Structure formats: structure tokens, C-alpha cells
Amino acid sequence: MPFRTTSPDEVKPDTLLTAKEAQHRLGIGPTTLNKFVRLAWLTPARFSKRLVRYRASEVGALIEKFSKNGGAA
């Protein structure tokens, strides 16, 4: 059975965003970002207490969801 080779375009790790970058993309503030985490709309990647990142794919999916529904509610 031959091995399947993958191109660099097929295998891309998810980009991680800082809290400020996620807030900027979503157009929200830090309190609302924390609310989204509490509501389980975003899952933070925690490397330590102070080093927290958010997956760009989740932020993008949330933006898509909001654009379809007309907002967060």
C-alpha cells in the first residue's frame, strides 16, 4: 500500500490568537470575551495562568454564527 504524501497546504496547525487579537476580530471587549468563555462559545488554550490563547478557527466560526443570526443573542 503506497504512502500518501501531504502537501504543506493540507496540514496546517490552527493559528492561536491572543485575547486582544480575538477581541479585535470579534469587535468585543475583555468582559464580553470572558463571558463567551463562560458560555462555552470559545475554548481557551491555557498554557499557564497568564498565557491564554484562542483558536482562530473558533473565533472565525463564532463570527460566522453571529453573521447568520444577526448578533450574539
N, C-alpha and C positions, 0 to 999 in steps of 0.2 A: 504494500500500500504506500503510495508516494506521500511525502510530507507536503503539507500545504504551507506555502510561504505567505506571510502577510506583509503588506506594504506599510510604510510608516503612517499613511493616511487612515488605515483601518484600525490601528491600535493607538489610541490617544488617551492618556490619563485625563481625568476630569480636572479642569482648572479650579484652583481654590482661590477664593476671594477673601479679603479682609472684611471686617464689619463695615468699615467706611465705604469700601467698594460695593458691597451688597446693598447698603443703604442708598448709595448714589444710583445704582441701577434700578432699584425699586422705587426711588423717589420718596423714601420714608426717613424717619429719624431713628435714633437708638432705642427709644422706648417702644416704638412700633416693631422694630426688629426683634427685640426681646419678647414681645407679645406673640409674634409669628412663631418663635421657637417654642413658647409655652403652648401654643395651639397645635404644635407639631406640623406646621406648614413648612418649616425649614428644619433641617437636622444639622446642627453644627458639628464640625470635625474638631474635637478638642485635643490638642497636643499637650497642653498644660492648663493651669487655671487662667493664665493670661493670654495664651496663644490659641486663639479660636479662629477657624476659617469656615467659609460656607461654600458649598459646591456650586459652580457656575451653572451647571445643568439644572439644579433645583431652583435656583433663582430665575433662570430662564423659563422653566415650567410654570413657576408661580406668576410670572409676568404674562405668559400665555393664558393662564387660567383667569387672571384678572381682566385681561383684554376681552375675553369671550363673555365674562359675566358682567362687565361694566364696573368693576371695583372689587374691593376685598369682601364686601358683605354678600 
